[in-house]
Amino acid sequence: MCHLAEPGVGHSVGPNLHGVLGATIGKADGYPYSEALAQSDGHWTRQLLDAFIYAPQKAKPGTSMPFEGLKSDVERRDLLCFLEDLK
């Protein structure tokens, strides 16, 4: 509901997730990230994204993402597989 996943369509409430795996954390052009993500180093790996999806506030304290997390291992795995296919 908060994210788009199509290439070249911009952002919604959250950043567009097309190509998020391997992307630099907090640096998608045209999206106003929270300070917590904008000041992060590195790239989104499966492991980092899995931890963020599980508990965003724990993984990146101060993030503005209003989501309590996806606790189901199966649902997170399915979501990560979907995101991986968007490259």
Secondary structure, 3 states (H helix, E strand, C coil): CCCCCCCCCCCCCCCCCCCCCCCECCCCCCCCCCHHHHCCCCECCHHHHHHHHHCHHHHCCCCCCCCCCCCCHHHHHHHHHHHHCCC
